[in-house]
C-alpha cells in the first residue's frame, strides 16, 4: 500500500521593495483625467494594500524612469532579453531567501528531489542549479522545472511531489515556487492592462514534502479545464516582456467552471464539509466568484483575502502563502486548495491537517 505524502513545512519570502502605491500613481499618470478617475475608483476596490518588487521604485512615479536604476525609462522600457537578464540576477536571491526560511540546516544534504515552478523568467543553466549551489543541496539531487503554467503551477508541483514520495517513501522533496511578475510591467495607456497590473507582485514559497506524517497530508488532486473559455486568460512572450491577458469575464467563467465540477472537486462532499479553503487569490473578483459558486460563508476565504491584501497576486507562490496559514490550524481538519490560470484551468486538491 502506498505511503502518504505530507507538506511538513512552508516558508515564504518577498523582495524588500514595496511598490503598490507607487505603481498606482505611475499608472494614473499614463491616463487622461477622465480615464484616471475610472482607474482610481476600480483600483481602490482591488483589496490590495501592499505588493513587493525585485526592483526599487524611482523617487517620482511621474519622473523619467519608473525604477531607481533607470532600466524602465519612459519611452524605452527594456526588451525581453534585458528582463530575462534581470530575472537571472534577482530570482536566485529571492528563491534562496525562501529556502532559507525552511531552516533545513543539515537536512539540506538529505534532499533527494528539487522541483521549481516559474513562469516569469527563463535561463539555462537555470535557477535549479543556482539553488543547488546556494542552498547546499546534493549535486546529484533530481531536478524538475515546471515552467510557464502560470498561477496554478504550485498545485502541479505538489501533485508531482506527492507522486515522488508515494513511489519512494525515503524521498525528501524541496518545492520552490518563484515569480518576479513585476519585471513584466508594460508602458501602456490601455486601462484594462493598467488595472490588470495592479494585481501583480513578486514572491517565493518553499516547501518540504516527505512521508513523515506532520503538517498537511496531500489527499487528492483534480483538474478542470474550461476549453471554451481558454482565451480569457493567456500569458504570451512578446518583444517587450511577457504579456498577460486577464479578461474581465474571468470571474464569471471561474464561477461557472466550479459549479459544474463541484462534486468532482470535493469528492461528492457538500462545501460545508470542508473546514479550510486555500484558494489562490487571483483578485478580489475571483475570490468573490469562488464564494458565490460554492455558497461559502464570507469568513471561509479570509486567509486568501488577507494574502491578497498583504502581497497581491504573485502567480504560482500565492496559493502556498495561503497554505502556510493552514499549517497553523489544528489537526484533523479537511481542506480544499485551488488555483486558476491560463487555459482557463482550475487545479484543485483536497488535504488534511495533521496533529
C-alpha positions in Angstrom: 0.0 0.0 0.0 1.5 3.4 -1.0 2.6 5.8 1.8 1.0 9.2 2.1 2.8 12.5 1.3 2.9 15.4 3.7 3.8 19.1 3.5 6.0 19.3 6.6 7.0 23.0 6.3 6.3 26.0 4.2 8.4 29.2 4.1 7.7 32.4 2.2 9.7 35.4 1.1 9.1 38.7 -0.8 11.6 41.3 -2.0 12.4 44.4 0.1 10.8 47.0 -2.2 7.1 47.8 -1.5 5.6 49.3 -4.7 1.8 49.2 -4.7 1.1 52.9 -4.0 4.0 53.9 -6.3 2.5 51.8 -9.1 -1.0 53.3 -8.7 0.5 56.8 -9.1 2.6 55.7 -12.1 -0.4 54.0 -13.8 -2.6 57.0 -13.2 0.0 59.3 -14.8 -0.4 57.3 -18.1 -4.1 58.2 -18.4 -6.1 61.2 -19.3 -8.1 62.8 -16.5 -11.4 61.1 -17.2 -9.8 57.6 -17.5 -7.7 58.3 -14.5 -10.8 58.7 -12.3 -12.1 55.3 -13.5 -8.7 53.7 -12.9 -8.5 55.1 -9.3 -12.0 54.0 -8.5 -11.5 50.5 -9.8 -8.1 50.1 -8.3 -9.4 51.2 -5.0 -11.7 48.1 -5.0 -8.9 45.6 -5.5 -8.5 44.7 -1.9 -4.7 45.2 -2.0 -2.6 47.3 0.3 0.9 46.1 -0.5 2.9 44.5 -3.3 6.6 43.9 -3.5 9.1 44.1 -6.4 12.6 43.0 -7.1 13.4 46.5 -8.4 13.5 49.6 -6.4 10.9 52.2 -7.5 12.0 55.6 -8.6 11.6 58.6 -6.3 9.0 60.2 -8.5 6.3 57.9 -10.2 5.8 60.6 -12.8 9.5 61.0 -13.5 11.6 59.9 -16.5 12.1 56.4 -15.1 9.9 54.0 -13.2 12.7 52.3 -11.3 15.6 53.7 -9.4 18.2 52.0 -11.6 16.9 53.5 -14.8 16.1 50.3 -16.6 12.4 51.2 -17.1 12.8 54.6 -18.8 9.6 56.2 -20.1 9.5 55.6 -23.9 12.2 53.0 -23.7 11.1 50.1 -21.4 13.5 47.1 -21.6 13.0 44.3 -24.1 12.5 40.7 -23.2 16.3 39.8 -23.2 17.0 42.6 -20.7 14.2 41.5 -18.5 15.5 37.9 -18.6 18.9 39.1 -17.5 17.2 40.9 -14.5 15.4 37.7 -13.7 18.6 35.6 -13.8 20.1 38.0 -11.3 17.2 38.6 -8.9 15.3 35.3 -8.9 18.0 33.1 -7.3 18.5 35.6 -4.5 14.7 35.6 -3.6 14.5 31.8 -4.1 17.4 31.3 -1.7 15.6 33.5 0.9 12.6 31.3 0.6 14.5 28.1 1.1 16.5 29.6 4.0 13.2 30.2 5.7 12.7 26.4 6.0 15.8 26.2 8.2 17.0 23.0 6.6 20.5 23.1 8.2 22.0 19.6 7.8 18.7 18.4 6.3 19.7 20.2 3.0 22.2 17.3 2.3 19.2 14.8 2.5 17.1 16.5 -0.1 16.5 14.0 -2.9 14.4 16.0 -5.3 14.1 19.6 -6.3 11.0 21.0 -8.1 10.9 24.6 -9.3 7.9 26.3 -10.7 8.2 29.6 -12.5 6.6 31.4 -15.4 8.2 34.9 -15.3 11.7 34.1 -16.4 13.9 31.5 -18.1 17.6 30.8 -18.4 20.0 27.9 -18.6 21.9 26.9 -16.6 18.9 27.9 -14.5 17.6 28.6 -11.1 17.5 25.0 -10.2 21.3 24.7 -10.4 21.7 28.0 -8.7 19.7 26.7 -5.7 21.8 23.5 -5.6 24.9 25.7 -5.1 23.4 28.4 -2.9 21.5 26.1 -0.5 24.0 23.3 -0.1 21.8 20.7 -1.9 23.4 17.4 -3.1 25.0 17.7 -6.6 23.0 14.6 -7.6 19.6 15.9 -6.5 16.9 15.1 -9.0 15.8 18.4 -10.6 12.5 19.2 -12.3 11.5 22.5 -13.8 7.7 23.3 -14.2 7.6 26.2 -16.5 5.1 28.7 -17.9 2.0 27.1 -16.2 1.0 30.4 -14.5 -0.8 30.7 -11.2 -1.8 27.1 -10.8 1.8 25.7 -11.1 2.2 25.3 -7.4 -0.5 22.7 -7.2 1.1 20.8 -10.1 4.3 20.9 -8.2 2.6 19.5 -5.1 1.0 16.8 -7.2 4.4 15.8 -8.6 5.9 15.8 -5.1 3.1 13.5 -3.9 3.8 11.1 -6.8 7.5 11.0 -5.9 7.0 10.4 -2.2 4.4 7.7 -2.8 6.7 5.9 -5.1 9.8 6.3 -2.9 9.0 6.7 0.9 12.6 7.8 1.5 12.3 10.8 -0.8 12.6 14.3 0.6 11.2 16.8 -2.0 12.0 20.5 -1.9 9.4 22.5 -3.9 10.2 26.1 -4.8 7.7 28.5 -6.4 9.4 31.7 -7.6 8.0 34.5 -9.6 9.1 38.0 -10.5 5.8 39.3 -12.0 6.7 43.0 -11.8 9.6 42.6 -14.3 6.8 42.5 -16.9 5.5 46.0 -16.3 4.2 47.4 -19.6 4.2 51.0 -20.7 0.7 51.5 -22.0 -2.3 53.7 -21.9 -4.7 50.7 -22.1 -6.9 51.0 -19.0 -7.6 47.2 -18.8 -3.9 46.4 -18.9 -3.0 49.0 -16.3 -5.8 47.6 -14.0 -4.5 44.1 -14.5 -1.0 45.1 -13.5 -2.4 46.5 -10.2 -2.6 42.8 -9.1 0.9 41.6 -9.6 3.7 41.3 -7.1 6.9 39.2 -6.7 7.3 36.4 -4.2 8.7 33.0 -3.4 7.4 30.0 -1.4 9.4 26.9 -0.5 8.0 23.7 0.9 9.4 20.4 2.2 7.3 17.3 1.2 8.1 13.9 2.7 6.4 10.7 4.0 6.8 12.0 7.6 3.2 12.4 9.0 3.4 16.0 10.2 1.9 19.2 8.8 -0.6 18.7 5.9 -1.5 15.4 4.3 -1.9 15.7 0.5 -5.1 13.7 -0.3 -6.2 14.0 -3.9 -6.0 16.3 -6.9 -8.4 17.3 -9.7 -8.1 19.5 -12.7 -10.9 21.2 -14.5 -10.4 22.9 -17.9 -12.9 25.3 -19.5 -11.7 24.9 -23.0 -14.4 27.2 -24.5 -13.0 30.0 -22.3 -9.3 29.5 -22.9 -8.8 32.9 -24.5 -9.9 34.8 -21.3 -6.6 34.2 -19.6 -3.3 34.0 -21.5 0.4 34.6 -20.9 2.4 35.2 -24.0 6.1 36.1 -24.7 6.4 39.4 -26.6 9.3 41.6 -27.6 8.7 43.7 -24.5 8.4 41.1 -21.8 5.6 38.6 -21.1 2.1 39.8 -21.8 -0.7 38.8 -19.5 -4.3 39.0 -20.8 -6.8 38.8 -18.0 -10.3 39.4 -19.3 -13.0 40.9 -17.1 -15.1 37.8 -17.9 -12.7 35.5 -15.9 -14.6 35.6 -12.6 -17.9 34.5 -14.2 -16.1 31.8 -16.1 -14.4 30.6 -12.9 -17.8 30.6 -11.1 -19.4 28.5 -13.9 -16.5 26.0 -14.0 -16.6 25.5 -10.2 -20.3 25.0 -10.2 -20.1 22.4 -13.0 -17.3 20.5 -11.4 -18.1 20.9 -7.7 -18.9 17.3 -6.9 -15.7 16.0 -8.6 -13.5 18.6 -6.9 -15.0 18.0 -3.4 -15.2 14.2 -3.8 -19.0 14.3 -3.6 -19.0 16.2 -0.3 -21.0 19.4 0.2 -19.0 22.6 0.7 -19.9 22.8 4.3 -18.0 19.5 4.9 -14.8 21.4 4.1 -13.1 23.1 7.1 -10.4 25.0 5.4 -10.2 26.8 2.0 -6.8 27.6 0.4 -7.9 29.5 -2.7 -5.4 31.3 -4.9 -6.3 35.0 -4.6 -6.1 35.9 -8.2 -8.0 39.0 -7.4 -10.9 40.2 -5.3 -13.5 39.4 -8.0 -12.0 35.9 -8.4 -12.5 35.2 -4.7 -16.0 36.6 -4.8 -16.7 34.2 -7.7 -15.5 31.2 -5.7 -17.5 32.3 -2.7 -20.7 32.5 -4.9 -20.1 29.3 -6.8 -19.7 27.2 -3.7 -22.1 29.2 -1.4 -19.3 29.8 1.1 -19.6 31.7 4.3 -17.7 35.1 3.8 -15.2 34.1 6.6 -14.2 30.9 4.6 -11.9 32.8 2.3 -10.4 35.2 4.9 -6.9 33.7 4.6 -6.9 34.2 0.8 -8.2 37.7 1.1 -5.5 38.5 3.7 -2.7 37.2 1.4 -4.1 39.3 -1.4 -4.2 42.4 0.8 -0.6 41.9 2.0 1.1 40.8 -1.2 -1.2 41.0 -4.3 -1.1 38.1 -6.8 2.4 36.6 -7.1 1.3 33.9 -9.5 2.5 30.4 -8.6 3.7 31.1 -5.0 0.5 32.8 -3.9 -1.6 29.8 -3.0 1.4 28.5 -1.0 1.3 31.7 1.1 -2.3 30.7 1.9 -1.3 27.1 2.6 1.3 28.3 5.0 -1.5 29.6 7.1 -3.2 26.2 7.0 -0.1 24.7 8.8 -1.1 26.8 11.8 -4.5 25.1 12.1 -5.2 22.2 14.5 -5.0 18.7 13.2 -7.9 16.7 11.8 -9.4 19.4 9.5 -10.3 18.7 5.9 -9.3 21.4 3.4 -9.6 22.3 -0.3 -7.0 24.1 -2.3 -7.4 25.6 -5.7 -5.6 27.8 -8.2 -6.6 29.2 -11.6 -4.6 30.0 -14.7 -4.3 30.1 -18.4 -6.5 27.6 -20.1 -8.9 28.5 -18.4 -7.7 25.9 -15.9 -8.6 25.2 -12.3 -6.2 22.9 -10.4 -7.6 21.7 -7.1 -6.7 19.4 -4.3 -8.1 18.0 -1.0 -5.8 18.0 2.0 -6.0 17.2 5.8 -4.2 18.9 8.7 -2.2 16.5 10.9 -1.9 17.0 14.6 
